[in-house]
Amino acid sequence: MLDIYNMFSIQGKNALITGSANGNGKALSSALGDAGCNLTLIDIDNENLEVVSKEIEEKTKTKVNRYSFDLSDSKQLDSFLQQNNDFDIVINNAGVTYGNHLFDYKDSDWEKTYRINLFAPYKIIQKIGETMTKKKSGSIINITSLAAEFGFPGNPAYIAFKGALKQLTKSAAYDLSKFNIRVNSVGPGYIKTNMTAKSWDDTKMKMERSDRTMLGRWGESEDLIGTVIFLSSDASSYITGQDFYVDGGWTAKGL
Protein backbone atom coordinates (compact mmCIF):
# COMPACT_ATOMS: atom_id res chain seq x y z
CA MET A 1 0.00 0.00 0.00
CA LEU A 2 1.23 3.47 -0.89
CA ASP A 3 2.21 5.43 2.23
CA ILE A 4 0.83 8.86 1.34
CA TYR A 5 1.68 10.39 4.70
CA ASN A 6 5.37 9.51 4.54
CA MET A 7 5.54 10.54 0.90
CA PHE A 8 4.90 14.15 1.94
CA SER A 9 6.88 13.97 5.19
CA ILE A 10 9.94 16.14 5.72
CA GLN A 11 10.31 15.15 9.37
CA GLY A 12 13.91 15.29 10.58
CA LYS A 13 15.32 16.94 7.44
CA ASN A 14 17.80 19.79 7.74
CA ALA A 15 16.52 22.95 6.05
CA LEU A 16 18.16 26.29 5.28
CA ILE A 17 15.87 29.27 4.65
CA THR A 18 17.12 32.75 3.76
CA GLY A 19 15.10 35.90 4.40
CA SER A 20 13.31 34.16 7.25
CA ALA A 21 12.39 37.01 9.59
CA ASN A 22 9.41 38.51 7.77
CA GLY A 23 6.68 37.85 5.23
CA ASN A 24 6.97 34.75 3.08
CA GLY A 25 10.18 33.60 4.72
CA LYS A 26 8.64 33.78 8.16
CA ALA A 27 5.60 31.74 7.06
CA LEU A 28 7.77 29.11 5.37
CA SER A 29 10.13 28.86 8.33
CA SER A 30 7.23 28.33 10.73
CA ALA A 31 5.63 25.74 8.44
CA LEU A 32 8.81 23.70 7.96
CA GLY A 33 9.38 23.83 11.71
CA ASP A 34 5.86 22.51 12.29
CA ALA A 35 6.58 19.78 9.74
CA GLY A 36 9.51 18.57 11.83
CA CYS A 37 12.51 20.07 10.04
CA ASN A 38 15.70 21.11 11.79
CA LEU A 39 15.99 24.76 10.80
CA THR A 40 18.84 27.12 9.99
CA LEU A 41 17.54 30.62 9.33
CA ILE A 42 19.29 33.65 7.82
CA ASP A 43 18.12 37.26 7.83
CA ILE A 44 19.70 40.68 8.21
CA ASP A 45 16.82 41.68 10.52
CA ASN A 46 18.24 40.21 13.71
CA GLU A 47 15.44 41.47 15.98
CA ASN A 48 12.62 39.80 14.05
CA LEU A 49 14.77 36.74 13.32
CA GLU A 50 15.18 36.19 17.02
CA VAL A 51 11.43 36.50 17.58
CA VAL A 52 10.60 34.06 14.76
CA SER A 53 13.19 31.56 15.95
CA LYS A 54 11.94 31.61 19.53
CA GLU A 55 8.32 31.20 18.40
CA ILE A 56 9.27 28.13 16.37
CA GLU A 57 11.35 26.69 19.22
CA GLU A 58 8.46 27.11 21.66
CA LYS A 59 6.05 25.34 19.30
CA THR A 60 8.31 22.53 18.14
CA LYS A 61 10.71 22.14 21.09
CA THR A 62 13.49 22.00 18.50
CA LYS A 63 16.56 24.23 18.46
CA VAL A 64 16.60 26.73 15.61
CA ASN A 65 19.99 27.90 14.36
CA ARG A 66 19.86 31.54 13.31
CA TYR A 67 22.40 33.76 11.58
CA SER A 68 22.00 37.48 11.03
CA PHE A 69 24.15 39.00 8.30
CA ASP A 70 23.95 40.78 4.95
CA LEU A 71 23.77 38.25 2.11
CA SER A 72 25.25 40.85 -0.25
CA ASP A 73 28.51 40.63 1.71
CA SER A 74 30.48 37.83 0.01
CA LYS A 75 32.92 37.43 2.90
CA GLN A 76 30.15 36.88 5.42
CA LEU A 77 28.31 34.51 3.09
CA ASP A 78 31.45 32.51 2.34
CA SER A 79 32.25 32.31 6.05
CA PHE A 80 28.76 31.00 6.79
CA LEU A 81 28.91 28.40 4.01
CA GLN A 82 32.29 27.12 5.12
CA GLN A 83 30.75 26.13 8.43
CA ASN A 84 27.15 25.41 7.33
CA ASN A 85 26.73 23.45 4.12
CA ASP A 86 25.06 20.16 5.06
CA PHE A 87 21.34 20.50 4.31
CA ASP A 88 18.59 18.37 2.78
CA ILE A 89 16.42 21.36 1.82
CA VAL A 90 17.45 24.85 0.73
CA ILE A 91 14.97 27.68 0.22
CA ASN A 92 16.53 30.75 -1.38
CA ASN A 93 13.85 33.22 -0.34
CA ALA A 94 15.75 36.42 0.52
CA GLY A 95 15.23 39.29 -1.89
CA VAL A 96 15.28 43.07 -2.16
CA THR A 97 13.59 45.52 -4.49
CA TYR A 98 14.48 49.13 -5.31
CA GLY A 99 12.01 50.85 -7.58
CA ASN A 100 13.00 53.55 -10.06
CA HIS A 101 12.68 54.35 -13.75
CA LEU A 102 15.35 52.89 -16.02
CA PHE A 103 16.87 56.31 -16.74
CA ASP A 104 17.18 57.13 -13.03
CA TYR A 105 18.20 53.72 -11.74
CA LYS A 106 21.22 53.80 -9.43
CA ASP A 107 24.17 51.52 -10.08
CA SER A 108 24.37 50.85 -6.34
CA ASP A 109 20.76 49.59 -6.29
CA TRP A 110 21.45 47.39 -9.32
CA GLU A 111 24.51 45.88 -7.61
CA LYS A 112 22.73 45.30 -4.29
CA THR A 113 19.79 43.62 -6.02
CA TYR A 114 22.15 41.43 -8.03
CA ARG A 115 24.13 40.30 -5.02
CA ILE A 116 21.11 39.36 -2.89
CA ASN A 117 18.60 38.19 -5.50
CA LEU A 118 20.98 36.24 -7.75
CA PHE A 119 24.59 35.97 -6.60
CA ALA A 120 23.77 34.77 -3.06
CA PRO A 121 21.47 31.95 -4.32
CA TYR A 122 24.17 30.97 -6.82
CA LYS A 123 26.84 30.68 -4.12
CA ILE A 124 24.48 28.81 -1.78
CA ILE A 125 23.50 26.35 -4.50
CA GLN A 126 27.14 25.89 -5.51
CA LYS A 127 28.45 25.15 -2.01
CA ILE A 128 25.54 23.23 -0.54
CA GLY A 129 24.91 21.39 -3.81
CA GLU A 130 28.46 20.06 -3.61
CA THR A 131 27.77 18.62 -0.16
CA MET A 132 24.43 17.19 -1.31
CA THR A 133 26.25 15.19 -3.99
CA LYS A 134 27.80 13.02 -1.27
CA LYS A 135 24.33 11.96 -0.09
CA LYS A 136 22.94 11.88 -3.62
CA SER A 137 19.79 13.65 -2.52
CA GLY A 138 18.45 17.11 -1.81
CA SER A 139 15.84 19.66 -2.80
CA ILE A 140 16.67 23.28 -3.62
CA ILE A 141 13.83 25.78 -4.04
CA ASN A 142 14.42 29.26 -5.43
CA ILE A 143 11.73 31.84 -4.71
CA THR A 144 11.30 33.90 -7.87
CA SER A 145 8.33 36.12 -8.77
CA LEU A 146 5.81 37.03 -11.43
CA ALA A 147 8.61 39.36 -12.46
CA ALA A 148 10.52 36.32 -13.76
CA GLU A 149 7.85 36.05 -16.48
CA PHE A 150 6.52 39.55 -17.11
CA GLY A 151 7.85 43.06 -17.65
CA PHE A 152 6.86 45.38 -14.81
CA PRO A 153 7.66 49.10 -14.95
CA GLY A 154 10.13 51.03 -12.85
CA ASN A 155 12.25 48.21 -11.45
CA PRO A 156 14.78 46.91 -14.00
CA ALA A 157 17.10 45.16 -11.53
CA TYR A 158 14.37 43.17 -9.78
CA ILE A 159 12.89 41.96 -13.07
CA ALA A 160 16.32 41.14 -14.53
CA PHE A 161 17.55 39.11 -11.59
CA LYS A 162 14.31 37.27 -10.85
CA GLY A 163 14.31 36.20 -14.50
CA ALA A 164 17.94 35.15 -14.16
CA LEU A 165 17.15 33.18 -10.98
CA LYS A 166 14.51 31.26 -12.91
CA GLN A 167 17.12 30.31 -15.50
CA LEU A 168 19.72 29.53 -12.83
CA THR A 169 17.17 27.07 -11.46
CA LYS A 170 17.10 25.20 -14.76
CA SER A 171 20.87 25.26 -15.19
CA ALA A 172 21.54 24.00 -11.66
CA ALA A 173 18.82 21.36 -12.02
CA TYR A 174 20.63 19.97 -15.06
CA ASP A 175 24.10 20.04 -13.48
CA LEU A 176 22.91 18.42 -10.25
CA SER A 177 20.48 15.90 -11.76
CA LYS A 178 23.08 13.12 -11.95
CA PHE A 179 23.33 13.29 -8.16
CA ASN A 180 19.56 13.02 -7.60
CA ILE A 181 19.43 16.65 -6.42
CA ARG A 182 16.34 18.52 -7.53
CA VAL A 183 16.14 22.27 -8.16
CA ASN A 184 12.84 24.05 -8.74
CA SER A 185 11.48 27.57 -8.45
CA VAL A 186 8.34 28.94 -6.83
CA GLY A 187 7.07 32.29 -8.11
CA PRO A 188 4.69 34.08 -5.77
CA GLY A 189 2.03 36.34 -7.21
CA TYR A 190 1.00 39.47 -5.35
CA ILE A 191 1.31 38.45 -1.71
CA LYS A 192 0.57 40.77 1.20
CA THR A 193 4.03 41.49 2.64
CA ASN A 194 6.15 44.51 3.49
CA MET A 195 7.57 44.42 -0.03
CA THR A 196 4.13 44.91 -1.59
CA ALA A 197 2.76 47.32 1.02
CA LYS A 198 2.75 50.30 -1.36
CA SER A 199 0.44 48.51 -3.83
CA TRP A 200 -1.73 47.06 -1.06
CA ASP A 201 -2.24 50.45 0.58
CA ASP A 202 -3.29 52.07 -2.70
CA THR A 203 -6.97 51.18 -3.23
CA LYS A 204 -6.79 51.41 -7.01
CA MET A 205 -3.60 49.40 -7.31
CA LYS A 206 -4.89 46.79 -4.86
CA MET A 207 -8.04 46.25 -6.92
CA GLU A 208 -6.14 46.20 -10.23
CA ARG A 209 -3.88 43.44 -8.93
CA SER A 210 -6.81 41.46 -7.55
CA ASP A 211 -8.57 41.70 -10.91
CA ARG A 212 -5.51 40.37 -12.74
CA THR A 213 -5.95 37.01 -10.97
CA MET A 214 -8.51 34.34 -11.71
CA LEU A 215 -9.28 33.91 -8.02
CA GLY A 216 -9.92 37.63 -7.57
CA ARG A 217 -7.73 38.16 -4.53
CA TRP A 218 -4.23 38.80 -3.27
CA GLY A 219 -2.30 35.91 -1.80
CA GLU A 220 -1.24 35.32 1.77
CA SER A 221 2.24 34.09 2.68
CA GLU A 222 0.62 30.89 3.90
CA ASP A 223 -0.54 30.17 0.32
CA LEU A 224 3.06 29.23 -0.52
CA ILE A 225 3.39 26.55 2.14
CA GLY A 226 1.75 23.62 0.34
CA THR A 227 3.83 24.00 -2.81
CA VAL A 228 7.09 24.39 -0.90
CA ILE A 229 6.47 21.36 1.33
CA PHE A 230 5.50 19.31 -1.74
CA LEU A 231 8.75 20.28 -3.50
CA SER A 232 10.75 19.59 -0.33
CA SER A 233 9.34 16.08 0.03
CA ASP A 234 9.65 12.76 -1.78
CA ALA A 235 6.20 13.39 -3.27
CA SER A 236 7.99 15.50 -5.90
CA SER A 237 10.88 13.09 -6.46
CA TYR A 238 10.44 13.14 -10.28
CA ILE A 239 10.16 16.91 -10.57
CA THR A 240 13.15 19.15 -11.28
CA GLY A 241 13.94 22.26 -13.29
CA GLN A 242 10.33 23.47 -13.08
CA ASP A 243 8.70 26.80 -12.26
CA PHE A 244 5.62 26.81 -10.04
CA TYR A 245 3.61 30.05 -9.94
CA VAL A 246 1.48 30.48 -6.84
CA ASP A 247 -0.35 33.49 -8.20
CA GLY A 248 -4.11 32.97 -8.10
CA GLY A 249 -4.10 32.32 -11.83
CA TRP A 250 -2.33 35.55 -12.87
CA THR A 251 0.06 33.91 -15.36
CA ALA A 252 -2.72 31.87 -16.98
CA LYS A 253 -5.38 34.56 -17.31
CA GLY A 254 -6.23 36.03 -20.69
CA LEU A 255 -9.19 38.43 -20.80
Secondary structure, DSSP 4 states (H G I P E B T S, - for coil): ---HHHHT--TT-EEEEES-SSHHHHHHHHHHHHTT-EEEEE-S-HHHHHHHHHHHHHHH----EEE---TT-HHHHHHHHHH----SEEEE---------GGG--HHHHHHHHIIIIIHHHHHHHHHHHHHHHHT-EEEEEE--GGGTS--TT-HHHHHHHHHHHHHHHHHHHHHGGGTEEEEEEEE-SB-SGGGHHHHHSHHHHHHHHHTSSS-S-B-GGGGHHHHHHHHSGGGTT--S-EEEESTTGGG---
